[in-house]
Amino acid sequence: GTPTATGTATTVSGGIYADTTWTKASSPYIVTGVVTLFPGFTLTIEPGVEVRFSSATTLSIRGNLIAEGTDADRITFTSTSPGTRGSWNGVHIANSVGGKASIRFVNFSYAEDALYLECCWGGGPVDVHDSVFTNNVYALSGYAGWLMNVEGSVFENNSYAVTSADKR
């Protein structure tokens, strides 16, 4: 077949103040500064999207994150410097201000806290299904004050797989 252009990288940083979709056609997304999804808004990440995080950057979710890949078309959250554990901060769910997330078929790698729940007792739910956490310092961390469901996920080569006690 004839090769087709898959587009170029899309750089992102700063606040998201509207419902937003990150599309496979615009992938990879290069996070160059902290990205904050504000309360009341949804960030949808399509199957097959790759998000590469620059050093010390974070995806901070104060609204609703929908990152639902498929088995054949996974979503990837990784570093712009693969091979360095903890080179990016991770995906932080700010449940105290209403953050919530549905995460399916997502690969997380090289983060400090791949998926971190910021304390306490608001927001949610946060559900993680069929995802893979490799080469992170902490795969799942933080404390929500409610149960976070984690099913069918794989943890390999993380310094710590799960910290705090309200995940099942």
Salt bridges, closest charged atoms under 4 A:
GLU50 OE2 - ARG52 NE 2.73
ASP71 OD1 - ARG74 NH1 3.75
ASP73 OD2 - LYS24 NZ 3.05
GLU118 OE2 - HIS92 ND1 3.76
GLU151 OE1 - HIS129 ND1 3.31
ASP166 OD1 - LYS167 NZ 3.48
